Amino acid sequence: MFKKHACYLSICLLVAPLVATAEERLVDALPVLPISPVQQALAQLPGVCPELAPHIDAAAQLRLQAFYQQQGDVPLWAADERRQALQSQLLMLADDGLDPTHYSLPPADATANVLCSDIGTSRQYLQALQDLHYGRLQQSRFEPLWHSQPPTRDPNTEVLAFAATGLQDLAQAFDQARPGADLYRSLRNAYSTVRQQPLPHWDAVASGPLLRPGMEDPRVPELARRLYRGGYLPSEPKDSAKQYRPELVNAVKVFQLSHSLQADGVIGAGTVAELNISPAMRREQLRINLERFRWLSQDLEPEGVLVNVAAAQLSVYQSGIPVWQTRLQVGRAERQTPLLKSRITRLTLNPTWTIPPTIMREDKLPAIRLNPEYLRQQNLQVLDAEGHPLAPEQIDWARPGNILLRQEAGPRNPLGKIVMRFPNPYSVYLHDTPSQPLFTKGPRAFSSGCVRVEQPLLLRDLLVTPAERTRTDELLATGVTHEFRLATPVPVLLGYWTVEVDRQGGLVYAPDIYGRDLVLMKAMGSVL
């Protein structure tokens, strides 16, 4: 047997050089396909197009290579008609809040390197489509949004698809890249109108004591002028009366309502602050929120729950249309409600409340140390890490160790009757609350991060089937804590924006409760 195998091995060793030589000859005989001038230029950009190379990173280079390969590796912008059509679409980006000068095309005159000019034009074309669809800035750098399921879309694939369409119809390509959500389209229309109009002018309303209807105040004439110039009074006041009259009160209520404030006609610090935001700043708010909606459009779904944290408002969408809205209470500035995309998977009925670590450390433990009766007054139970009850008097409250505090279900429980839960790393959720009077306030940033929902049972009705509604009603009536898993999880998206267009076509602003607008304006290159 050994001799037989040795023979085979000897034959293989003798034949191997012959086989290798034959393969080499076959390879030499195959035709070598020439690399196109476009691909050669893209592969050697620093040497071929030294002025263009610093503006094209590795990702943009790969995208350009794929784009030209998709189109047969030939120059694409030799025809003046196509280039002029592209220039027209780039100028229209101003209506999207994007600066057309960021997409300036290279010269196409006789002195220009034709190939480099073509590549430079394609670079700006692809970048414009990318920015229009996904946003010019990276959301993760400014207002990161956590995903329970990472997005699966490939940006390059989508941009190349838009770009291929554009070579036959550039207007169609840009319209396809532009977000289709009504939130975006309606705000774009509003911004397009506002940016082409001269900015109004109004003087600041002075600060002062609380101004209630019927009172007299020297600020009333300047308040009236401000409301007239902002379009809230039909005619300019002719007198300098100092009484806060009914027609002025009604105008203030309309202003408050359109700025997400408590519409009571009472003028305090919050209303004065919103009145004094300049026209230029208001215009810039439209622009930066278009950028936010470009980010948001990637996560919008036709069915589900959409939360605007800034406005403390929740909308339920069905078939891409908002069918129900309610007011919320969201996190305070020092305990902000996070931005996230997840799915509501279960309801907790008659919930207990296990106090989150931050609230226990910063709120509850100091209160317990000051007042030994606090645990009894708040119906709080002390548990060990495994959930076993502990005697409060045996705890060293200066160094309590790894304990839990839990509040039993009941009318005083901060979570109310129902909690809508969804996977996220922040331990936040949508829930009922006994703090109902706070829903009439504005802005409504009162919580420690979770989202309190007005009329949560009506929200429950929109999340469940009729059979699930009946069953959850039965479980609620027991007063006992139950976990109820939804048959069909519901998408939930928590976003942040400070202006939108309402169903009547009016602009509705939200106070920038987390101070994010100015940061975004600076990053977008705003000039106020």
KEGU-956201 format. One record per residue (C-alpha): residue in three letters; residue number from 0; x, y, z. Coordinates in steps of 0.05 Angstrom, whole numbers. Example, Ala and Ser with C-alpha at 12.3 -4.5 7.8 and 13.67 -1.06 7.14 Angstrom:
BEGIN
[ALA, 0, [246, -90, 156]]
[SER, 1, [273, -21, 143]]
END
This chain:
BEGIN
[MET, 0, [0, 0, 0]]
[PHE, 1, [57, 48, 18]]
[LYS, 2, [92, 35, -49]]
[LYS, 3, [26, 49, -87]]
[HIS, 4, [17, 116, -52]]
[ALA, 5, [90, 134, -63]]
[CYS, 6, [81, 122, -137]]
[TYR, 7, [21, 168, -141]]
[LEU, 8, [60, 222, -104]]
[SER, 9, [118, 217, -152]]
[ILE, 10, [72, 225, -213]]
[CYS, 11, [39, 286, -181]]
[LEU, 12, [105, 319, -168]]
[LEU, 13, [127, 308, -240]]
[VAL, 14, [62, 333, -270]]
[ALA, 15, [53, 395, -225]]
[PRO, 16, [103, 440, -262]]
[LEU, 17, [70, 422, -329]]
[VAL, 18, [1, 440, -302]]
[ALA, 19, [26, 506, -273]]
[THR, 20, [59, 524, -339]]
[ALA, 21, [-6, 509, -377]]
[GLU, 22, [-46, 553, -329]]
[GLU, 23, [3, 610, -337]]
[ARG, 24, [-2, 605, -413]]
[LEU, 25, [-79, 605, -408]]
[VAL, 26, [-78, 668, -365]]
[ASP, 27, [-30, 702, -413]]
[ALA, 28, [-76, 685, -470]]
[LEU, 29, [-137, 718, -438]]
[PRO, 30, [-150, 790, -460]]
[VAL, 31, [-134, 844, -408]]
[LEU, 32, [-193, 892, -402]]
[PRO, 33, [-168, 964, -401]]
[ILE, 34, [-186, 1007, -341]]
[SER, 35, [-229, 1065, -362]]
[PRO, 36, [-199, 1135, -357]]
[VAL, 37, [-252, 1153, -305]]
[GLN, 38, [-234, 1095, -259]]
[GLN, 39, [-160, 1109, -270]]
[ALA, 40, [-170, 1181, -248]]
[LEU, 41, [-211, 1159, -187]]
[ALA, 42, [-157, 1109, -167]]
[GLN, 43, [-102, 1162, -173]]
[LEU, 44, [-139, 1225, -152]]
[PRO, 45, [-80, 1261, -117]]
[GLY, 46, [-39, 1257, -180]]
[VAL, 47, [-93, 1267, -232]]
[CYS, 48, [-139, 1317, -196]]
[PRO, 49, [-97, 1347, -140]]
[GLU, 50, [-146, 1404, -126]]
[LEU, 51, [-205, 1355, -120]]
[ALA, 52, [-171, 1299, -81]]
[PRO, 53, [-172, 1333, -11]]
[HIS, 54, [-248, 1339, -16]]
[ILE, 55, [-261, 1265, -29]]
[ASP, 56, [-253, 1217, 29]]
[ALA, 57, [-250, 1141, 22]]
[ALA, 58, [-326, 1132, 28]]
[ALA, 59, [-340, 1185, -25]]
[GLN, 60, [-287, 1154, -71]]
[LEU, 61, [-320, 1086, -67]]
[ARG, 62, [-388, 1117, -81]]
[LEU, 63, [-361, 1153, -142]]
[GLN, 64, [-328, 1090, -168]]
[ALA, 65, [-394, 1052, -161]]
[PHE, 66, [-433, 1109, -193]]
[TYR, 67, [-390, 1112, -255]]
[GLN, 68, [-387, 1037, -260]]
[GLN, 69, [-463, 1036, -257]]
[GLN, 70, [-464, 1084, -316]]
[GLY, 71, [-413, 1049, -360]]
[ASP, 72, [-351, 1086, -336]]
[VAL, 73, [-361, 1145, -382]]
[PRO, 74, [-362, 1221, -368]]
[LEU, 75, [-433, 1242, -350]]
[TRP, 76, [-436, 1318, -350]]
[ALA, 77, [-411, 1338, -419]]
[ALA, 78, [-480, 1361, -441]]
[ASP, 79, [-494, 1432, -419]]
[GLU, 80, [-568, 1417, -413]]
[ARG, 81, [-557, 1363, -360]]
[ARG, 82, [-508, 1406, -322]]
[GLN, 83, [-555, 1466, -322]]
[ALA, 84, [-612, 1422, -298]]
[LEU, 85, [-568, 1399, -240]]
[GLN, 86, [-550, 1471, -223]]
[SER, 87, [-624, 1488, -220]]
[GLN, 88, [-638, 1431, -172]]
[LEU, 89, [-580, 1451, -128]]
[LEU, 90, [-606, 1522, -122]]
[MET, 91, [-673, 1495, -100]]
[LEU, 92, [-640, 1462, -40]]
[ALA, 93, [-646, 1530, -7]]
[ASP, 94, [-720, 1514, 4]]
[ASP, 95, [-697, 1452, 42]]
[GLY, 96, [-654, 1494, 89]]
[LEU, 97, [-590, 1471, 55]]
[ASP, 98, [-539, 1521, 29]]
[PRO, 99, [-531, 1514, -47]]
[THR, 100, [-460, 1542, -41]]
[HIS, 101, [-439, 1478, -6]]
[TYR, 102, [-452, 1442, -72]]
[SER, 103, [-419, 1490, -121]]
[LEU, 104, [-401, 1457, -186]]
[PRO, 105, [-330, 1460, -214]]
[PRO, 106, [-318, 1503, -276]]
[ALA, 107, [-335, 1473, -343]]
[ASP, 108, [-296, 1521, -386]]
[ALA, 109, [-242, 1504, -436]]
[THR, 110, [-185, 1513, -386]]
[ALA, 111, [-213, 1460, -338]]
[ASN, 112, [-190, 1388, -336]]
[VAL, 113, [-252, 1356, -367]]
[LEU, 114, [-247, 1290, -330]]
[CYS, 115, [-234, 1323, -262]]
[SER, 116, [-291, 1371, -274]]
[ASP, 117, [-337, 1313, -289]]
[ILE, 118, [-317, 1276, -226]]
[GLY, 119, [-324, 1339, -185]]
[THR, 120, [-394, 1350, -212]]
[SER, 121, [-413, 1278, -195]]
[ARG, 122, [-385, 1286, -126]]
[GLN, 123, [-429, 1347, -112]]
[TYR, 124, [-489, 1312, -143]]
[LEU, 125, [-482, 1250, -99]]
[GLN, 126, [-467, 1292, -37]]
[ALA, 127, [-529, 1335, -48]]
[LEU, 128, [-573, 1273, -54]]
[GLN, 129, [-542, 1244, 8]]
[ASP, 130, [-551, 1307, 50]]
[LEU, 131, [-622, 1317, 25]]
[HIS, 132, [-643, 1247, 43]]
[TYR, 133, [-605, 1233, 107]]
[GLY, 134, [-585, 1303, 132]]
[ARG, 135, [-523, 1345, 123]]
[LEU, 136, [-500, 1333, 195]]
[GLN, 137, [-492, 1267, 231]]
[GLN, 138, [-549, 1258, 280]]
[SER, 139, [-505, 1216, 325]]
[ARG, 140, [-460, 1276, 338]]
[PHE, 141, [-515, 1324, 359]]
[GLU, 142, [-579, 1289, 380]]
[PRO, 143, [-564, 1214, 381]]
[LEU, 144, [-623, 1167, 377]]
[TRP, 145, [-619, 1097, 405]]
[HIS, 146, [-647, 1039, 364]]
[SER, 147, [-673, 973, 393]]
[GLN, 148, [-660, 944, 323]]
[PRO, 149, [-603, 976, 284]]
[PRO, 150, [-624, 1004, 217]]
[THR, 151, [-612, 958, 158]]
[ARG, 152, [-615, 1008, 101]]
[ASP, 153, [-551, 1019, 61]]
[PRO, 154, [-544, 1094, 49]]
[ASN, 155, [-498, 1084, -11]]
[THR, 156, [-548, 1037, -45]]
[GLU, 157, [-605, 1087, -37]]
[VAL, 158, [-564, 1147, -60]]
[LEU, 159, [-539, 1110, -121]]
[ALA, 160, [-611, 1091, -138]]
[PHE, 161, [-633, 1164, -134]]
[ALA, 162, [-572, 1185, -175]]
[ALA, 163, [-586, 1135, -231]]
[THR, 164, [-657, 1162, -238]]
[GLY, 165, [-629, 1233, -241]]
[LEU, 166, [-589, 1223, -304]]
[GLN, 167, [-656, 1217, -340]]
[ASP, 168, [-696, 1265, -296]]
[LEU, 169, [-658, 1306, -245]]
[ALA, 170, [-721, 1338, -215]]
[GLN, 171, [-749, 1268, -202]]
[ALA, 172, [-684, 1245, -169]]
[PHE, 173, [-682, 1304, -121]]
[ASP, 174, [-756, 1295, -104]]
[GLN, 175, [-745, 1221, -90]]
[ALA, 176, [-686, 1237, -44]]
[ARG, 177, [-727, 1291, -8]]
[PRO, 178, [-763, 1260, 53]]
[GLY, 179, [-836, 1245, 36]]
[ALA, 180, [-864, 1252, 106]]
[ASP, 181, [-916, 1307, 114]]
[LEU, 182, [-877, 1333, 174]]
[TYR, 183, [-821, 1350, 126]]
[ARG, 184, [-859, 1371, 64]]
[SER, 185, [-906, 1419, 101]]
[LEU, 186, [-848, 1452, 139]]
[ARG, 187, [-808, 1458, 74]]
[ASN, 188, [-866, 1495, 42]]
[ALA, 189, [-871, 1542, 102]]
[TYR, 190, [-796, 1555, 102]]
[SER, 191, [-795, 1567, 27]]
[THR, 192, [-846, 1623, 37]]
[VAL, 193, [-814, 1653, 98]]
[ARG, 194, [-743, 1655, 72]]
[GLN, 195, [-763, 1697, 12]]
[GLN, 196, [-801, 1749, 52]]
[PRO, 197, [-769, 1808, 89]]
[LEU, 198, [-762, 1795, 162]]
[PRO, 199, [-812, 1832, 206]]
[HIS, 200, [-785, 1874, 263]]
[TRP, 201, [-809, 1878, 334]]
[ASP, 202, [-780, 1906, 398]]
[ALA, 203, [-771, 1864, 459]]
[VAL, 204, [-825, 1863, 512]]
[ALA, 205, [-795, 1882, 579]]
[SER, 206, [-795, 1834, 637]]
[GLY, 207, [-838, 1850, 697]]
[PRO, 208, [-889, 1823, 747]]
[LEU, 209, [-942, 1773, 727]]
[LEU, 210, [-992, 1807, 681]]
[ARG, 211, [-1064, 1781, 686]]
[PRO, 212, [-1125, 1801, 645]]
[GLY, 213, [-1155, 1867, 667]]
[MET, 214, [-1092, 1892, 701]]
[GLU, 215, [-1056, 1956, 682]]
[ASP, 216, [-982, 1954, 663]]
[PRO, 217, [-936, 2003, 625]]
[ARG, 218, [-915, 1945, 580]]
[VAL, 219, [-984, 1937, 549]]
[PRO, 220, [-972, 1984, 490]]
[GLU, 221, [-907, 1949, 470]]
[LEU, 222, [-942, 1881, 480]]
[ALA, 223, [-997, 1904, 432]]
[ARG, 224, [-946, 1926, 380]]
[ARG, 225, [-909, 1860, 385]]
[LEU, 226, [-973, 1820, 375]]
[TYR, 227, [-993, 1862, 315]]
[ARG, 228, [-926, 1855, 281]]
[GLY, 229, [-927, 1781, 294]]
[GLY, 230, [-995, 1775, 260]]
[TYR, 231, [-1036, 1762, 323]]
[LEU, 232, [-1075, 1828, 322]]
[PRO, 233, [-1114, 1850, 260]]
[SER, 234, [-1096, 1923, 266]]
[GLU, 235, [-1042, 1965, 299]]
[PRO, 236, [-1065, 1996, 365]]
[LYS, 237, [-1073, 2072, 358]]
[ASP, 238, [-1074, 2089, 432]]
[SER, 239, [-1025, 2078, 489]]
[ALA, 240, [-1075, 2048, 538]]
[LYS, 241, [-1042, 2009, 594]]
[GLN, 242, [-1101, 1964, 610]]
[TYR, 243, [-1094, 1891, 590]]
[ARG, 244, [-1160, 1889, 552]]
[PRO, 245, [-1200, 1827, 527]]
[GLU, 246, [-1180, 1833, 454]]
[LEU, 247, [-1106, 1834, 474]]
[VAL, 248, [-1117, 1776, 522]]
[ASN, 249, [-1148, 1734, 465]]
[ALA, 250, [-1089, 1750, 420]]
[VAL, 251, [-1041, 1728, 475]]
[LYS, 252, [-1079, 1663, 484]]
[VAL, 253, [-1072, 1648, 409]]
[PHE, 254, [-998, 1664, 414]]
[GLN, 255, [-990, 1618, 474]]
[LEU, 256, [-1027, 1562, 440]]
[SER, 257, [-983, 1567, 378]]
[HIS, 258, [-920, 1565, 422]]
[SER, 259, [-939, 1504, 465]]
[LEU, 260, [-951, 1547, 526]]
[GLN, 261, [-1009, 1546, 576]]
[ALA, 262, [-1062, 1586, 539]]
[ASP, 263, [-1090, 1625, 598]]
[GLY, 264, [-1074, 1696, 575]]
[VAL, 265, [-1029, 1706, 636]]
[ILE, 266, [-962, 1736, 617]]
[GLY, 267, [-904, 1709, 658]]
[ALA, 268, [-831, 1697, 645]]
[GLY, 269, [-843, 1639, 597]]
[THR, 270, [-890, 1678, 552]]
[VAL, 271, [-844, 1739, 552]]
[ALA, 272, [-786, 1695, 532]]
[GLU, 273, [-824, 1666, 473]]
[LEU, 274, [-849, 1735, 452]]
[ASN, 275, [-778, 1761, 451]]
[ILE, 276, [-748, 1708, 405]]
[SER, 277, [-727, 1747, 343]]
[PRO, 278, [-756, 1738, 273]]
[ALA, 279, [-688, 1716, 248]]
[MET, 280, [-685, 1663, 302]]
[ARG, 281, [-755, 1639, 286]]
[ARG, 282, [-735, 1632, 213]]
[GLU, 283, [-673, 1592, 232]]
[GLN, 284, [-716, 1546, 274]]
[LEU, 285, [-753, 1526, 211]]
[ARG, 286, [-687, 1511, 177]]
[ILE, 287, [-656, 1468, 231]]
[ASN, 288, [-720, 1429, 242]]
[LEU, 289, [-718, 1410, 169]]
[GLU, 290, [-651, 1378, 185]]
[ARG, 291, [-683, 1342, 244]]
[PHE, 292, [-739, 1316, 200]]
[ARG, 293, [-688, 1290, 151]]
[TRP, 294, [-659, 1250, 208]]
[LEU, 295, [-727, 1229, 234]]
[SER, 296, [-754, 1207, 167]]
[GLN, 297, [-708, 1146, 169]]
[ASP, 298, [-745, 1120, 230]]
[LEU, 299, [-817, 1141, 216]]
[GLU, 300, [-865, 1084, 204]]
[PRO, 301, [-937, 1088, 177]]
[GLU, 302, [-964, 1054, 240]]
[GLY, 303, [-943, 1070, 311]]
[VAL, 304, [-931, 1121, 365]]
[LEU, 305, [-892, 1186, 353]]
[VAL, 306, [-870, 1229, 411]]
[ASN, 307, [-845, 1300, 405]]
[VAL, 308, [-806, 1309, 469]]
[ALA, 309, [-797, 1385, 460]]
[ALA, 310, [-872, 1397, 453]]
[ALA, 311, [-891, 1342, 503]]
[GLN, 312, [-940, 1314, 453]]
[LEU, 313, [-956, 1243, 430]]
[SER, 314, [-988, 1224, 363]]
[VAL, 315, [-1014, 1157, 341]]
[TYR, 316, [-1005, 1143, 266]]
[GLN, 317, [-1046, 1096, 224]]
[SER, 318, [-1030, 1087, 149]]
[GLY, 319, [-983, 1146, 155]]
[ILE, 320, [-1036, 1194, 182]]
[PRO, 321, [-1040, 1220, 254]]
[VAL, 322, [-1107, 1196, 281]]
[TRP, 323, [-1101, 1216, 355]]
[GLN, 324, [-1059, 1263, 397]]
[THR, 325, [-1050, 1275, 471]]
[ARG, 326, [-1008, 1316, 519]]
[LEU, 327, [-948, 1289, 557]]
[GLN, 328, [-902, 1307, 614]]
[VAL, 329, [-829, 1295, 596]]
[GLY, 330, [-761, 1297, 631]]
[ARG, 331, [-734, 1360, 663]]
[ALA, 332, [-672, 1392, 632]]
[GLU, 333, [-627, 1359, 684]]
[ARG, 334, [-661, 1291, 671]]
[GLN, 335, [-676, 1292, 598]]
[THR, 336, [-721, 1242, 563]]
[PRO, 337, [-676, 1204, 515]]
[LEU, 338, [-689, 1199, 440]]
[LEU, 339, [-701, 1127, 417]]
[LYS, 340, [-735, 1080, 369]]
[SER, 341, [-765, 1016, 397]]
[ARG, 342, [-828, 975, 400]]
[ILE, 343, [-882, 973, 454]]
[THR, 344, [-884, 899, 472]]
[ARG, 345, [-923, 896, 538]]
[LEU, 346, [-968, 932, 586]]
[THR, 347, [-960, 932, 661]]
[LEU, 348, [-1030, 938, 693]]
[ASN, 349, [-1036, 965, 764]]
[PRO, 350, [-961, 973, 766]]
[THR, 351, [-915, 975, 826]]
[TRP, 352, [-858, 1025, 820]]
[THR, 353, [-787, 1003, 832]]
[ILE, 354, [-751, 1068, 840]]
[PRO, 355, [-694, 1078, 789]]
[PRO, 356, [-624, 1085, 817]]
[THR, 357, [-616, 1159, 799]]
[ILE, 358, [-682, 1179, 832]]
[MET, 359, [-666, 1137, 893]]
[ARG, 360, [-597, 1167, 901]]
[GLU, 361, [-615, 1240, 887]]
[ASP, 362, [-686, 1245, 913]]
[LYS, 363, [-709, 1188, 958]]
[LEU, 364, [-648, 1175, 1002]]
[PRO, 365, [-640, 1248, 1022]]
[ALA, 366, [-715, 1251, 1038]]
[ILE, 367, [-711, 1187, 1081]]
[ARG, 368, [-651, 1214, 1119]]
[LEU, 369, [-688, 1278, 1135]]
[ASN, 370, [-755, 1245, 1153]]
[PRO, 371, [-757, 1175, 1184]]
[GLU, 372, [-832, 1172, 1168]]
[TYR, 373, [-821, 1183, 1094]]
[LEU, 374, [-823, 1109, 1075]]
[ARG, 375, [-890, 1099, 1110]]
[GLN, 376, [-920, 1163, 1083]]
[GLN, 377, [-901, 1144, 1012]]
[ASN, 378, [-920, 1070, 1019]]
[LEU, 379, [-849, 1049, 1002]]
[GLN, 380, [-823, 979, 1014]]
[VAL, 381, [-749, 964, 1024]]
[LEU, 382, [-722, 902, 987]]
[ASP, 383, [-655, 869, 978]]
[ALA, 384, [-624, 858, 909]]
[GLU, 385, [-664, 792, 901]]
[GLY, 386, [-730, 826, 919]]
[HIS, 387, [-737, 801, 990]]
[PRO, 388, [-767, 849, 1041]]
[LEU, 389, [-721, 883, 1091]]
[ALA, 390, [-737, 919, 1157]]
[PRO, 391, [-725, 994, 1146]]
[GLU, 392, [-700, 1003, 1218]]
[GLN, 393, [-644, 954, 1204]]
[ILE, 394, [-617, 995, 1145]]
[ASP, 395, [-558, 1043, 1154]]
[TRP, 396, [-588, 1099, 1111]]
[ALA, 397, [-521, 1135, 1108]]
[ARG, 398, [-494, 1073, 1072]]
[PRO, 399, [-555, 1032, 1051]]
[GLY, 400, [-517, 986, 1004]]
[ASN, 401, [-550, 948, 947]]
[ILE, 402, [-624, 957, 964]]
[LEU, 403, [-687, 970, 924]]
[LEU, 404, [-746, 1015, 941]]
[ARG, 405, [-814, 995, 914]]
[GLN, 406, [-881, 1029, 918]]
[GLU, 407, [-942, 985, 915]]
[ALA, 408, [-998, 993, 864]]
[GLY, 409, [-1051, 1043, 882]]
[PRO, 410, [-1078, 1113, 870]]
[ARG, 411, [-1015, 1146, 897]]
[ASN, 412, [-968, 1105, 854]]
[PRO, 413, [-930, 1152, 806]]
[LEU, 414, [-942, 1103, 748]]
[GLY, 415, [-1018, 1106, 756]]
[LYS, 416, [-1059, 1048, 728]]
[ILE, 417, [-1019, 1028, 666]]
[VAL, 418, [-949, 1029, 637]]
[MET, 419, [-931, 1018, 564]]
[ARG, 420, [-862, 984, 562]]
[PHE, 421, [-811, 979, 506]]
[PRO, 422, [-739, 954, 505]]
[ASN, 423, [-688, 1009, 518]]
[PRO, 424, [-625, 1019, 561]]
[TYR, 425, [-652, 1080, 598]]
[SER, 426, [-708, 1047, 638]]
[VAL, 427, [-759, 1096, 609]]
[TYR, 428, [-830, 1081, 587]]
[LEU, 429, [-898, 1113, 574]]
[HIS, 430, [-943, 1113, 635]]
[ASP, 431, [-1004, 1140, 671]]
[THR, 432, [-995, 1190, 727]]
[PRO, 433, [-1035, 1218, 786]]
[SER, 434, [-1006, 1287, 769]]
[GLN, 435, [-1063, 1305, 723]]
[PRO, 436, [-1065, 1381, 735]]
[LEU, 437, [-995, 1388, 705]]
[PHE, 438, [-1022, 1371, 636]]
[THR, 439, [-1053, 1440, 631]]
[LYS, 440, [-985, 1473, 639]]
[GLY, 441, [-936, 1490, 585]]
[PRO, 442, [-880, 1473, 576]]
[ARG, 443, [-889, 1406, 611]]
[ALA, 444, [-819, 1384, 630]]
[PHE, 445, [-833, 1355, 699]]
[SER, 446, [-811, 1282, 700]]
[SER, 447, [-746, 1246, 714]]
[GLY, 448, [-740, 1220, 643]]
[CYS, 449, [-801, 1176, 633]]
[VAL, 450, [-861, 1201, 593]]
[ARG, 451, [-926, 1213, 630]]
[VAL, 452, [-987, 1205, 585]]
[GLU, 453, [-1054, 1242, 590]]
[GLN, 454, [-1112, 1194, 577]]
[PRO, 455, [-1068, 1132, 576]]
[LEU, 456, [-1127, 1084, 570]]
[LEU, 457, [-1147, 1117, 505]]
[LEU, 458, [-1076, 1105, 481]]
[ARG, 459, [-1083, 1033, 504]]
[ASP, 460, [-1145, 1026, 461]]
[LEU, 461, [-1106, 1045, 399]]
[LEU, 462, [-1050, 996, 414]]
[VAL, 463, [-1092, 933, 425]]
[THR, 464, [-1145, 890, 391]]
[PRO, 465, [-1217, 891, 418]]
[ALA, 466, [-1205, 824, 453]]
[GLU, 467, [-1141, 851, 486]]
[ARG, 468, [-1178, 913, 508]]
[THR, 469, [-1232, 871, 542]]
[ARG, 470, [-1180, 827, 576]]
[THR, 471, [-1138, 885, 601]]
[ASP, 472, [-1201, 919, 629]]
[GLU, 473, [-1215, 855, 668]]
[LEU, 474, [-1144, 854, 696]]
[LEU, 475, [-1145, 927, 714]]
[ALA, 476, [-1209, 917, 754]]
[THR, 477, [-1173, 866, 799]]
[GLY, 478, [-1126, 919, 826]]
[VAL, 479, [-1070, 867, 823]]
[THR, 480, [-1006, 877, 783]]
[HIS, 481, [-1006, 840, 716]]
[GLU, 482, [-958, 839, 658]]
[PHE, 483, [-996, 836, 592]]
[ARG, 484, [-957, 821, 528]]
[LEU, 485, [-984, 851, 463]]
[ALA, 486, [-999, 803, 407]]
[THR, 487, [-970, 854, 358]]
[PRO, 488, [-914, 900, 382]]
[VAL, 489, [-925, 973, 364]]
[PRO, 490, [-868, 1019, 338]]
[VAL, 491, [-852, 1078, 383]]
[LEU, 492, [-806, 1136, 364]]
[LEU, 493, [-784, 1191, 413]]
[GLY, 494, [-757, 1251, 374]]
[TYR, 495, [-743, 1324, 387]]
[TRP, 496, [-765, 1383, 345]]
[THR, 497, [-784, 1454, 361]]
[VAL, 498, [-832, 1474, 304]]
[GLU, 499, [-881, 1440, 258]]
[VAL, 500, [-940, 1457, 214]]
[ASP, 501, [-1009, 1440, 243]]
[ARG, 502, [-1069, 1413, 204]]
[GLN, 503, [-1093, 1484, 190]]
[GLY, 504, [-1026, 1503, 158]]
[GLY, 505, [-1003, 1546, 217]]
[LEU, 506, [-935, 1542, 250]]
[VAL, 507, [-933, 1513, 320]]
[TYR, 508, [-870, 1524, 360]]
[ALA, 509, [-846, 1486, 421]]
[PRO, 510, [-799, 1516, 474]]
[ASP, 511, [-729, 1489, 466]]
[ILE, 512, [-731, 1457, 534]]
[TYR, 513, [-663, 1423, 527]]
[GLY, 514, [-626, 1482, 495]]
[ARG, 515, [-609, 1445, 430]]
[ASP, 516, [-630, 1495, 377]]
[LEU, 517, [-571, 1542, 382]]
[VAL, 518, [-521, 1484, 378]]
[LEU, 519, [-554, 1459, 315]]
[MET, 520, [-558, 1529, 284]]
[LYS, 521, [-484, 1538, 295]]
[ALA, 522, [-468, 1471, 264]]
[MET, 523, [-512, 1487, 203]]
[GLY, 524, [-476, 1552, 193]]
[SER, 525, [-533, 1598, 212]]
[VAL, 526, [-523, 1673, 211]]
[LEU, 527, [-570, 1711, 257]]
END
